[in-house]
């Protein structure tokens, strides 16, 4: 057996040297106005997703248990929407977990994941600790988002892995290090240390309703903060941990040139997508196509439908379970998502809760949905996410619609007003209309905030 010894390994970490220098030197004033505006919108959207997710029974119970386990003393920050403060790593864990509960957090199609929910909780915690100004918070968010997304772009995770909790740990660590004022050498070491703290995640958790999957982003935020403390205490990583982990462990095709391509001129946070359907993004193309059908036909009684046929790309075609076992699995089921949309007339949070999942008419209709891959649609990835839906009625009529990309993607973006309306819909039940409006106003003015702690205080009320 051939054994590769450490002395035989060569490291060309040119990209990492450039990246670390870039991150340390970047000033808020260097960010284009459109990037700052998008970062504010991403911050607002992520806070709304966290606050709404924090109200789920599992999150209420977990917050209570973590408070009992860790106490509420020491250096604390807000558990968003949880009406309490907990130690920084614990709050970051809870906030990252809550933000994935409802499948409403933003994402980036090019990195095939959700960068913001891996960065915002850690950035809020570190900003609280430092009494950072709003500009520093935005800068940290943009940097953490950028490196996490670029690792996802530069590598293709193994098909058995879920992207949550992998490269997001590096994003969280970079955001926290930026707020701590890391120089280039410290930033480089932080990236190396954080690179090997990611999780060995399972893709099957999302398909089979394993709600432990919702914690992956929470753990990434927690470990991102820990990585900064490890480096501060003198711990070091291997010379280019990102290349090792995403070139030989979690993936085997790391392309370092992607880490620096157009660095400083192409910003990943400005290429993000927002979600309005409370389900896995792979369902969104089909849901958009169904929406176009129903706009033509008007409401359709479930019993009048003979079948629903979905043709889509490979990843979406895997979401074919007509009998999901819980809310998470329902969000990753195309048959259920289409059926509940017809029965409830909505793709909102309530349409995937237990009463909707158990509804007899929805279950019967989901059983009449077929899903299959169209290789031509798969070939259009990642820039397009096509889907074709055919509604067959019992009276013989057939209505078909096809979409090439999801609404909310960079090719078909939601207007900012719609994302703000989404935030209001999620936040008002938590903080009341006035509280939600106060948070929205604070985010709008975050650039001018000399200290973010008054803003973060609004999130715990």
Buried (B, 14 or more C-beta within 10 A) or exposed (E): EEEEEEEEEEEEBEBBBBBBBBBBEBEBEEBEEEBBBBBBBBBBBBBBBBBBBBBBEBBEEBBEEBBEEBEEEEEBBBBBBBBBBBBBBBBBBBBBBBBBBBBBBBBBBBBBBBBBBBBBBBBBBBBBBBEBBBBBBBBBBBBBBBBBBBBBBBBBBEEEBBBBBBBBBBBBBBBBBBBBEBEBEBBBBBBBBBBBBBBEBBBEBBBBBBBEBBBBBBBBBBBBBBBBBBBBEEEEBBBBBBBBBBBEBBBEEBBBEBBBBEBEEEBBBBBBBBBBBBBBBBBBBBBBBBBBBBEEEEEBEBEEBBBBBBBBBBBBBBBBBBEBEBBBBBBBBBBBBBBBBBBBEBBBBEBBBEEBBEBEBBBBBBEBBBBEBBEEBBEBBEEBBBBBBBBBBEEEEEBBBBBBBBBBBBBBBBEBEBBBEBBBBBBBEBBEEEBBBBBBEBBBEBBEBEBBBEBBBBBBE
